[in-house]
Each structure stands twice: as structure tokens, then as C-alpha cells.
Amino acid sequence: MPTFQRFEDLPVWREAIRLAESCEDFIEAAKNQITWSKRDQLDRASLSVSNNIAEGFERGTTNELLAFLYIARGSAGEVRSMLCFFERRPALQDFKSQISNLKSVAESCSRQLRGWADSLQNSDIAGQRHLNDQTRSQFQKQKAREQGEVAFQQLLAQHLPSDHPARQIGSGKSEI
């Protein structure tokens, strides 16, 4: 799994910025068919996706990052909801294709945010703010120990008779 040093390098942030830019283009093109308040709401919601990803990334703890990822995901849902509304408006029929494309980008952001949040919820890492030389060393030792145990089990299993139950390591059937 790649480690990103800057939020600008995150694929989901790049997709979210693309969403904000595309929404801006849509707002400009359809400004005469959409009220100012709805344009403003779509503009704010679309930019909120990337802004919340960035803010959560910069906070330094996994819990804060998770909270901001869910806010970003909520904003992506808000964008989709507004686009569904616009899609139904007779005055915006000429923009159906553009609206459909925007909905797809918003859905892509939501899926990526969900996947990232799911992986973070199962992580033992508390976040950058909590890392120091001692915790970093402990984490690296734990990872090395886990990798060593798996390698040892695989090596041991290779020297067992082919019908031995412990050779089923990795299939979930048996462990040494």
C-alpha cells in the first residue's frame, strides 16, 4: 500500500478536485437555469469533498482523518442529491449528459472514501501525530515479527508430508 506524504497526491483528492472543477463548469454553463442559492449550494458541497479530505489528512490522527473522510463522503452524497434534482428539471434537459458525468465522478469519490475509511477503521496506527521514535520502532518490530511468523509457517509447512493438515496454511483450514 503506497504511503502519501501530501494530500495533493491522493487519488481520491484528485478525483474530488476534478468533481469541484467540473461542477464549477456546469454551474457556469447552466447559471441562467439555476437559482443563485442552488448554484452556491452545489459549489460549496462539491468543493467540500476535497477540502475535507485535505483537512483530515493534515490533522495527524487516524480518528480525525476518519471523521473528515465521512464528512467528505457526506458532501459527495449532497452533490449527487443536487444533481439528481437538476436532472429532473425540464429547464436543464440540455445538460443531462453533463449531469450524468458529474454524478459518476461524485459516486467514484464516495466509493474511494468508503474504501479508505474501511481500511483505516481496521488499522492499529493512531496517526502521524502519535508517532515518535518509540512507537515507530514498536510498529516496525511488530510488522517484522508478523512477516517472520508467516515465513516460518510457510517454510515449516513445506517440510511436512503432503497430506499433513498444517500444509493447508493460507486456506484458513489449519495453522501450525
Contact map, one row per residue, 1 for C-alpha under 8 A:
11100000000000000000000000000000000000000000000000000000000000000000000000000000000000000000000000000000000000000000000000000000000000000000000000000000000000000000000000000000
11110000000000000000000000000000000000000000000000000000000000000000000000000000000000000000000000000000000000000000000000000000000000000000000000000000000000000000000000000000
11111000000000000000000000000000000000000000000000000000000000000000000000000000000000000000000000000000000000000000000000000000000000000000000000000000000000000000000000000000
01111110110000000000000000000000000000000000000000000000000000000000000000000000000000000000000000000000000000000000000000000000000000000000000000000000000000000000000000000000
00111110100000000000000000000000000000000000000000000000000000000000000000000000000000000000000000000000000000000000000000000000000000000000000000000000000000000000000000000000
00011111110000000000000000000000000000000000000000000000000000000000000000000000000000000000000000000000000000000000000000000000000000000000000000000000000000000000000000000000
00011111110010000000000000000000000000000000000000001100110000000000000000000000000000000000000000000000000000000000000000000000000000000000000000000000000000000000000000000000
00000111110011000000000000000000000000000000000000000100000000000000000000000000000000000000000000000000000000000000000000000000000000000000000000000000000000000000000000000000
00011111111011000000000000000000000000000000000000000000000000000000000000000000000000000000000000000000000000000000000000000000000000000000000000000000000000000000000000000000
00010111111111000000000000000000000000000000000000000000000000000000000000000000000000000000000000000000000000000000000000000000000000000000000000000000000000000000000000000000
00000000111111100000000000000000000000000000000000000000000000000000000000000000000000000000000000000000000000000000000000000000000000000000000000000000000000000000000000000000
00000000011111110000000000000000000000000000000000000000000000000000000000000000000000000000000000000000000010011000000000000000000000000000000000000000000000000000000000000000
00000011111111111000000000000000000000000000000001001100000000000000000000000000000000000000000000000000000000000000000000000000000000000000000000000000000000000000000000000000
00000001111111111100000000000000000000000000000001000000000000000000000000000000000000000000000000000000000000000000000000000000000000000000000000000000000000000000000000000000
00000000001111111110000000000000000000000000000000000000000000000000000000000000000000000000000000000000100110000000000000000000000000000000000000000000000000000000000000000000
00000000000111111111000000000000000000000000011011000000000000000000000000000000000000000000000000000000110010000000000000000000000000000000000000000000000000000000000000000000
00000000000011111111100000000000000000000000001001000000000000000000000000000000000000000000000000000000000000000000000000000000000000000000000000000000000000000000000000000000
00000000000001111111110000000000000000000000000000000000000000000000000000000000000000000000000000000000100000000000000000000000000000000000000000000000000000000000000000000000
00000000000000111111111000000000000000000000011000000000000000000000000000000000000000000000000000000100110000000000000000000000000000000000000000000000000000000000000000000000
00000000000000011111111100000000000000000010011001000000000000000000000000000000000000000000000000000000000000000000000000000000000000000000000000000000000000000000000000000000
00000000000000001111111110000000000000000000000000000000000000000000000000000000000000000000000000000000000000000000000000000000000000000000000000000000000000000000000000000000
00000000000000000111111111000000000000000000000000000000000000000000000000000000000000000000000000000100000000000000000000000000000000000000000000000000000000000000000000000000
00000000000000000011111111100000000000000110010000000000000000000000000000000000000000000000000000000100000000000000000000000000000000000000000000000000000000000000000000000000
00000000000000000001111111110000000000000010000000000000000000000000000000000000000000000000000000000000000000000000000000000000000000000000000000000000000000000000000000000000
00000000000000000000111111111000000000000000000000000000000000000000000000000000000000000000000000000000000000000000000000000000000000000000000000000000000000000000000000000000
00000000000000000000011111111100000000000000000000000000000000000000000000000000000000000000000001100000000000000000000000000000000000000000000000000000000000000000000000000000
00000000000000000000001111111110010000100010000000000000000000000000000000000000000000000000000000000000000000000000000000000000000000000000000000000000000000000000000000000000
00000000000000000000000111111110000000000000000000000000000000000000000000000000000000000000000000000000000000000000000000000000000000000000000000000000000000000000000000000000
00000000000000000000000011111110000000000000000000000000000000000000000000000000000000000000000000000000000000000000000000000000000000000000000000000000000000000000000000000000
00000000000000000000000001111111110000000000000000000000000000000000000000000000000000000001001000000000000000000000000000000000000000000000000000000000000000000000000000000000
00000000000000000000000000111111111100100000000000000000000000000000000000000000000000000000000000000000000000000000000000000000000000000000000000000000000000000000000000000000
00000000000000000000000000000111111000000000000000000000000000000000000000000000000000000000000000000000000000000000000000000000000000000000000000000000000000000000000000000000
00000000000000000000000000000111111000000000000000000000000000000000000000000000000000000011000000000000000000000000000000000000000000000000000000000000000000000000000000000000
00000000000000000000000000100111111101100000000000000000000000000000000000000000000000000000000000000000000000000000000000000000000000000000000000000000000000000000000000000000
00000000000000000000000000000011111111100000000000000000000000000000000000000000000000000000000000000000000000000000000000000000000000000000000000000000000000000000000000000000
00000000000000000000000000000010011111110000000000000000000000000000000000000000000000000000000000000000000000000000000000000000000000000000000000000000000000000000000000000000
00000000000000000000000000000000001111111000000000000000000000000000000000000000000000000000000000000000000000000000000000000000000000000000000000000000000000000000000000000000
00000000000000000000000000000000011111111100000000000000000000000000000000000000000000000000000000000000000000000000000000000000000000000000000000000000000000000000000000000000
00000000000000000000000000100010011111111110000000000000000000000000000000000000000000000000000000000000000000000000000000000000000000000000000000000000000000000000000000000000
00000000000000000000000000000000000111111111000000000000000000000000000000000000000000000000000000000000000000000000000000000000000000000000000000000000000000000000000000000000
00000000000000000000000000000000000011111111100000000000000000000000000000000000000000000000000000000000000000000000000000000000000000000000000000000000000000000000000000000000
00000000000000000000001000000000000001111111110000000000000000000000000000000010010000000000000000000000000000000000000000000000000000000000000000000000000000000000000000000000
00000000000000000001001100100000000000111111111000000000000000000000000000000000000000000000000000000000000000000000000000000000000000000000000000000000000000000000000000000000
00000000000000000000000000000000000000011111111100000000000000000000000000000000000000000000000000000000000000000000000000000000000000000000000000000000000000000000000000000000
00000000000000000000000000000000000000001111111110000000000000000000000000110110000000000000000000000000000000000000000000000000000000000000000000000000000000000000000000000000
00000000000000010011001000000000000000000111111111000000000000000000000000110010000000000000000000000000000000000000000000000000000000000000000000000000000000000000000000000000
00000000000000011011000000000000000000000011111111100000000000000000000000000000000000000000000000000000000000000000000000000000000000000000000000000000000000000000000000000000
00000000000000000000000000000000000000000001111111110000000000000000000100100000000000000000000000000000000000000000000000000000000000000000000000000000000000000000000000000000
00000000000000010000000000000000000000000000111111111000000000000000001110110000000000000000000000000000000000000000000000000000000000000000000000000000000000000000000000000000
00000000000011011001000000000000000000000000011111111100000000000000000100000000000000000000000000000000000000000000000000000000000000000000000000000000000000000000000000000000
00000000000000000000000000000000000000000000001111111110000000000000000100000000000000000000000000000000000000000000000000000000000000000000000000000000000000000000000000000000
00000000000000000000000000000000000000000000000111111111000000000001101100000000000000000000000000000000000000000000000000000000000000000000000000000000000000000000000000000000
00000010000010000000000000000000000000000000000011111111100000001001100100000000000000000000000000000000000000000000000000000000000000000000000000000000000000000000000000000000
00000011000010000000000000000000000000000000000001111111110000000000000000000000000000000000000000000000000000000000000000000000000000000000000000000000000000000000000000000000
00000000000000000000000000000000000000000000000000111111111000001001000000000000000000000000000000000000000000000000000000000000000000000000000000000000000000000000000000000000
00000000000000000000000000000000000000000000000000011111111100011111100000000000000000000000000000000000000000000000000000000000000000000000000000000000000000000000000000000000
00000010000000000000000000000000000000000000000000001111111100001000000000000000000000000000000000000000000000000000000000000000000000000000000000000000000000000000000000000000
00000010000000000000000000000000000000000000000000000111111100000000000000000000000000000000000000000000000000000000000000000000000000000000000000000000000000000000000000000000
00000000000000000000000000000000000000000000000000000011111110011000000000000000000000000000000000000000000000000000000000000000100000000000000000000000000000000000000000000000
00000000000000000000000000000000000000000000000000000001111111011000000000000000000000000000000000000000000000000000000000000011110000000000000000000000000000000000000000000000
00000000000000000000000000000000000000000000000000000000001111111000000000000000000000000000000000000000000000000000000000000111110000000000000000000000000000000000000000000000
00000000000000000000000000000000000000000000000000000000000111111100000000000000000000000000000000000000000000000000000100001111000000000000000000000000000000000000000000000000
00000000000000000000000000000000000000000000000000000000000011111110000000000000000000000000000000000000000000000000000000000110000000000000000000000000000000000000000000000000
00000000000000000000000000000000000000000000000000000001001111111111000000000000000000000000000000000000000000000000000000000000000000000000000000000000000000000000000000000000
00000000000000000000000000000000000000000000000000001011101111111111100000000000000000000000000000000000000000000000000000000000000000000000000000000000000000000000000000000000
00000000000000000000000000000000000000000000000000000001000001111111110000000000000000000000000000000000000000000000100110000000000000000000000000000000000000000000000000000000
00000000000000000000000000000000000000000000000000000001000000111111111000000000000000000000000000000000000000000000000000000000000000000000000000000000000000000000000000000000
00000000000000000000000000000000000000000000000000011011000000011111111100000000000000000000000000000000000000000000000000000000000000000000000000000000000000000000000000000000
00000000000000000000000000000000000000000000000000011001000000001111111110000000000000000000000000000000000000001000100000000000000000000000000000000000000000000000000000000000
00000000000000000000000000000000000000000000000000000000000000000111111111000000000000000000000000000000000000001100100000000000000000000000000000000000000000000000000000000000
00000000000000000000000000000000000000000000000010010000000000000011111111100000000000000000000000000000000000000000000000000000000000000000000000000000000000000000000000000000
00000000000000000000000000000000000000000000000111111000000000000001111111110000000000000000000000000000000000001000000000000000000000000000000000000000000000000000000000000000
00000000000000000000000000000000000000000000000010000000000000000000111111111000000000000000000000000000000011001100000000000000000000000000000000000000000000000000000000000000
00000000000000000000000000000000000000000000000000000000000000000000011111111100000000000000000000000000000000000000000000000000000000000000000000000000000000000000000000000000
00000000000000000000000000000000000000000000110110000000000000000000001111111110000000000000000000000000000000000000000000000000000000000000000000000000000000000000000000000000
00000000000000000000000000000000000000000000110010000000000000000000000111111111000000000000000000000000011011000000000000000000000000000000000000000000000000000000000000000000
00000000000000000000000000000000000000000000000000000000000000000000000011111111100000000000000000000000011001000000000000000000000000000000000000000000000000000000000000000000
00000000000000000000000000000000000000000000100000000000000000000000000001111111110000000000000000000000000000000000000000000000000000000000000000000000000000000000000000000000
00000000000000000000000000000000000000000100110000000000000000000000000000111111111000000000000000000010010000000000000000000000000000000000000000000000000000000000000000000000
00000000000000000000000000000000000000000000000000000000000000000000000000011111111100000000000000000110011000000000000000000000000000000000000000000000000000000000000000000000
00000000000000000000000000000000000000000000000000000000000000000000000000001111111110000000000000000000000000000000000000000000000000000000000000000000000000000000000000000000
00000000000000000000000000000000000000000100000000000000000000000000000000000111111111000000000000000000000000000000000000000000000000000000000000000000000000000000000000000000
00000000000000000000000000000000000000000000000000000000000000000000000000000011111111100000000000100110000000000000000000000000000000000000000000000000000000000000000000000000
00000000000000000000000000000000000000000000000000000000000000000000000000000001111111110000000000000000000000000000000000000000000000000000000000000000000000000000000000000000
00000000000000000000000000000000000000000000000000000000000000000000000000000000111111111000000000000000000000000000000000000000000000000000000000000000000000000000000000000000
00000000000000000000000000000000000000000000000000000000000000000000000000000000011111111001000000100000000000000000000000000000000000000000000000000000000000000000000000000000
00000000000000000000000000000000000000000000000000000000000000000000000000000000001111111001101100110000000000000000000000000000000000000000000000000000000000000000000000000000
00000000000000000000000000000000000000000000000000000000000000000000000000000000000111111101100000000000000000000000000000000000000000000000000000000000000000000000000000000000
00000000000000000000000000000000000000000000000000000000000000000000000000000000000011111111100000000000000000000000000000000000000000000000000000000000000000000000000000000000
00000000000000000000000000000000000000000000000000000000000000000000000000000000000000011111100000000000000000000000000000000000000000000000000000000000000000000000000000000000
00000000000000000000000000000000100000000000000000000000000000000000000000000000000000001111110000000000000000000000000000000000000000000000000000000000000000000000000000000000
00000000000000000000000000000100100000000000000000000000000000000000000000000000000001111111111100000000000000000000000000000000000000000000000000000000000000000000000000000000
00000000000000000000000000000000000000000000000000000000000000000000000000000000000000111111111100000000000000000000000000000000000000000000000000000000000000000000000000000000
00000000000000000000000000000000000000000000000000000000000000000000000000000000000000000011111110000000000000000000000000000000000000000000000000000000000000000000000000000000
00000000000000000000000000000100000000000000000000000000000000000000000000000000000000100001111111100000000000000000000000000000000000000000000000000000000000000000000000000000
00000000000000000000000000000000000000000000000000000000000000000000000000000000000000100001111111110000000000000000000000000000000000000000000000000000000000000000000000000000
00000000000000000000000000000000000000000000000000000000000000000000000000000000000000000000011111111000000000000000000000000000000000000000000000000000000000000000000000000000
00000000000000000000000001000000000000000000000000000000000000000000000000000000000000000000001111111100000000000000000000000000000000000000000000000000000000000000000000000000
00000000000000000000000001000000000000000000000000000000000000000000000000000000001001100000001111111110000000000000000000000000000000000000000000000000000000000000000000000000
00000000000000000000000000000000000000000000000000000000000000000000000000000000000000100000000111111111000000000000000000000000000000000000000000000000000000000000000000000000
00000000000000000000000000000000000000000000000000000000000000000000000000000000000000000000000011111111100000000000000000000000000000000000000000000000000000000000000000000000
00000000000000000010011000000000000000000000000000000000000000000000000000000001001000000000000001111111110000000000000000000000000000000000000000000000000000000000000000000000
00000000000000000000000000000000000000000000000000000000000000000000000000000011001000000000000000111111111000000000000000000000000000000000000000000000000000000000000000000000
00000000000000000000000000000000000000000000000000000000000000000000000000000000000000000000000000011111111100000000000000000000000000000000000000000000000000000000000000000000
00000000000000110110000000000000000000000000000000000000000000000000000000000000000000000000000000001111111110000000000000000000000000000000000000000000000000000000000000000000
00000000000000010010000000000000000000000000000000000000000000000000000000011011000000000000000000000111111111000000000000000000000000000000000000000000000000000000000000000000
00000000000000000000000000000000000000000000000000000000000000000000000000011001000000000000000000000011111111100000000000000000000000000000000000000000000000000000000000000000
00000000000000100000000000000000000000000000000000000000000000000000000000000000000000000000000000000001111111110000000000000000000000000000000000000000000000000000000000000000
00000000000100110000000000000000000000000000000000000000000000000000000010010000000000000000000000000000111111111000000000000000000000000000000000000000000000000000000000000000
00000000000000000000000000000000000000000000000000000000000000000000000010011000000000000000000000000000011111111100000000000000000000000000000000000000000000000000000000000000
00000000000000000000000000000000000000000000000000000000000000000000000000000000000000000000000000000000001111111110000000000000000000000000000000000000000000000000000000000000
00000000000100000000000000000000000000000000000000000000000000000000000000000000000000000000000000000000000111111111000000000000000000000000000000000000000000000000000000000000
00000000000100000000000000000000000000000000000000000000000000000000110110000000000000000000000000000000000011111111100000000000000000000000000000000000000000000000000000000000
00000000000000000000000000000000000000000000000000000000000000000000010010000000000000000000000000000000000001111111110000000000000000000000000000000000000000000000000000000000
00000000000000000000000000000000000000000000000000000000000000000000000000000000000000000000000000000000000000111111111000000000000000000000000000000000000000000000000000000000
00000000000000000000000000000000000000000000000000000000000000000000000000000000000000000000000000000000000000011111111100000000000000000000000000000000000000000000000000000000
00000000000000000000000000000000000000000000000000000000000000000100110000000000000000000000000000000000000000001111111110000000000000000000000000000000000000000000000000000000
00000000000000000000000000000000000000000000000000000000000000000000000000000000000000000000000000000000000000000111111111000000000000000000000000000000000000000000000000000000
00000000000000000000000000000000000000000000000000000000000000000000000000000000000000000000000000000000000000000011111111100000000000000000000000000000000000000000000000000000
00000000000000000000000000000000000000000000000000000000000001000100000000000000000000000000000000000000000000000001111111100000000000000000000000000000000000000000000000000000
00000000000000000000000000000000000000000000000000000000000000000100000000000000000000000000000000000000000000000000111111100000000000000000000000000000000000000000000000000000
00000000000000000000000000000000000000000000000000000000000000000000000000000000000000000000000000000000000000000000011111110000000000000000000000000000000000000000000000000000
00000000000000000000000000000000000000000000000000000000000000000000000000000000000000000000000000000000000000000000001111111100000000000000000000000000000000000000000000000000
00000000000000000000000000000000000000000000000000000000000000000000000000000000000000000000000000000000000000000000000001111100000000000000000000000000000000000000000000000000
00000000000000000000000000000000000000000000000000000000000001000000000000000000000000000000000000000000000000000000000000111110000000000000000000000000000000000000000000000000
00000000000000000000000000000000000000000000000000000000000011100000000000000000000000000000000000000000000000000000000000111111111000000000000000000000000000000000000000000000
00000000000000000000000000000000000000000000000000000000000111100000000000000000000000000000000000000000000000000000000000001111111000000000000000000000000000000000000000000000
00000000000000000000000000000000000000000000000000000000000111000000000000000000000000000000000000000000000000000000000000000111111000000000000000000000000000000000000000000000
00000000000000000000000000000000000000000000000000000000001110000000000000000000000000000000000000000000000000000000000000000111111000000000000000000000000000000000000000000000
00000000000000000000000000000000000000000000000000000000000110000000000000000000000000000000000000000000000000000000000000000111111100100000000000000000000000000000000000000000
00000000000000000000000000000000000000000000000000000000000000000000000000000000000000000000000000000000000000000000000000000111111111110000000000000000000000000000000000000000
00000000000000000000000000000000000000000000000000000000000000000000000000000000000000000000000000000000000000000000000000000000011111110000000000000000000000000000000000000000
00000000000000000000000000000000000000000000000000000000000000000000000000000000000000000000000000000000000000000000000000000000001111111000000000000000000000000000000000000000
00000000000000000000000000000000000000000000000000000000000000000000000000000000000000000000000000000000000000000000000000000000001111111100000000000000000000000000000000000000
00000000000000000000000000000000000000000000000000000000000000000000000000000000000000000000000000000000000000000000000000000000011111111110000000000000000000000000000000000000
00000000000000000000000000000000000000000000000000000000000000000000000000000000000000000000000000000000000000000000000000000000001111111111000000000000000000000000000000000000
00000000000000000000000000000000000000000000000000000000000000000000000000000000000000000000000000000000000000000000000000000000000011111111100000000000000000000000000000000000
00000000000000000000000000000000000000000000000000000000000000000000000000000000000000000000000000000000000000000000000000000000000001111111110000000000000000000000000000000000
00000000000000000000000000000000000000000000000000000000000000000000000000000000000000000000000000000000000000000000000000000000000000111111111000000000000000000000000000000000
00000000000000000000000000000000000000000000000000000000000000000000000000000000000000000000000000000000000000000000000000000000000000011111111100000000000000000000000000000000
00000000000000000000000000000000000000000000000000000000000000000000000000000000000000000000000000000000000000000000000000000000000000001111111110000000000000000000000000000000
00000000000000000000000000000000000000000000000000000000000000000000000000000000000000000000000000000000000000000000000000000000000000000111111111000000000000000000000000000000
00000000000000000000000000000000000000000000000000000000000000000000000000000000000000000000000000000000000000000000000000000000000000000011111111100000000000000000000000000000
00000000000000000000000000000000000000000000000000000000000000000000000000000000000000000000000000000000000000000000000000000000000000000001111111110000000000000000000000000000
00000000000000000000000000000000000000000000000000000000000000000000000000000000000000000000000000000000000000000000000000000000000000000000111111111000000000000000000000000000
00000000000000000000000000000000000000000000000000000000000000000000000000000000000000000000000000000000000000000000000000000000000000000000011111111100000000000000000000000000
00000000000000000000000000000000000000000000000000000000000000000000000000000000000000000000000000000000000000000000000000000000000000000000001111111110000000000000000000000000
00000000000000000000000000000000000000000000000000000000000000000000000000000000000000000000000000000000000000000000000000000000000000000000000111111111000000000000000000000000
00000000000000000000000000000000000000000000000000000000000000000000000000000000000000000000000000000000000000000000000000000000000000000000000011111111100000000000000000000000
00000000000000000000000000000000000000000000000000000000000000000000000000000000000000000000000000000000000000000000000000000000000000000000000001111111110000000000000000000000
00000000000000000000000000000000000000000000000000000000000000000000000000000000000000000000000000000000000000000000000000000000000000000000000000111111111000000000000000000000
00000000000000000000000000000000000000000000000000000000000000000000000000000000000000000000000000000000000000000000000000000000000000000000000000011111111100000000000000000000
00000000000000000000000000000000000000000000000000000000000000000000000000000000000000000000000000000000000000000000000000000000000000000000000000001111111110000000000010000001
00000000000000000000000000000000000000000000000000000000000000000000000000000000000000000000000000000000000000000000000000000000000000000000000000000111111111000000000010000000
00000000000000000000000000000000000000000000000000000000000000000000000000000000000000000000000000000000000000000000000000000000000000000000000000000011111111100000000000000000
00000000000000000000000000000000000000000000000000000000000000000000000000000000000000000000000000000000000000000000000000000000000000000000000000000001111111110000000000000000
00000000000000000000000000000000000000000000000000000000000000000000000000000000000000000000000000000000000000000000000000000000000000000000000000000000111111110000011010000000
00000000000000000000000000000000000000000000000000000000000000000000000000000000000000000000000000000000000000000000000000000000000000000000000000000000011111110000001000000000
00000000000000000000000000000000000000000000000000000000000000000000000000000000000000000000000000000000000000000000000000000000000000000000000000000000001111111000000000000000
00000000000000000000000000000000000000000000000000000000000000000000000000000000000000000000000000000000000000000000000000000000000000000000000000000000000111111101011000000000
00000000000000000000000000000000000000000000000000000000000000000000000000000000000000000000000000000000000000000000000000000000000000000000000000000000000000111111000000000000
00000000000000000000000000000000000000000000000000000000000000000000000000000000000000000000000000000000000000000000000000000000000000000000000000000000000000011111001000000000
00000000000000000000000000000000000000000000000000000000000000000000000000000000000000000000000000000000000000000000000000000000000000000000000000000000000000001111101000000000
00000000000000000000000000000000000000000000000000000000000000000000000000000000000000000000000000000000000000000000000000000000000000000000000000000000000000011111111000000000
00000000000000000000000000000000000000000000000000000000000000000000000000000000000000000000000000000000000000000000000000000000000000000000000000000000000000000011111100001100
00000000000000000000000000000000000000000000000000000000000000000000000000000000000000000000000000000000000000000000000000000000000000000000000000000000000010010001111110000111
00000000000000000000000000000000000000000000000000000000000000000000000000000000000000000000000000000000000000000000000000000000000000000000000000000000000011010111111110000100
00000000000000000000000000000000000000000000000000000000000000000000000000000000000000000000000000000000000000000000000000000000000000000000000000000000000000000000111111111110
00000000000000000000000000000000000000000000000000000000000000000000000000000000000000000000000000000000000000000000000000000000000000000000000000000000110010000000011111111111
00000000000000000000000000000000000000000000000000000000000000000000000000000000000000000000000000000000000000000000000000000000000000000000000000000000000000000000000111111000
00000000000000000000000000000000000000000000000000000000000000000000000000000000000000000000000000000000000000000000000000000000000000000000000000000000000000000000000111111100
00000000000000000000000000000000000000000000000000000000000000000000000000000000000000000000000000000000000000000000000000000000000000000000000000000000000000000000000111111110
00000000000000000000000000000000000000000000000000000000000000000000000000000000000000000000000000000000000000000000000000000000000000000000000000000000000000000000100111111110
00000000000000000000000000000000000000000000000000000000000000000000000000000000000000000000000000000000000000000000000000000000000000000000000000000000000000000000111110111111
00000000000000000000000000000000000000000000000000000000000000000000000000000000000000000000000000000000000000000000000000000000000000000000000000000000000000000000010110011111
00000000000000000000000000000000000000000000000000000000000000000000000000000000000000000000000000000000000000000000000000000000000000000000000000000000100000000000010010000111
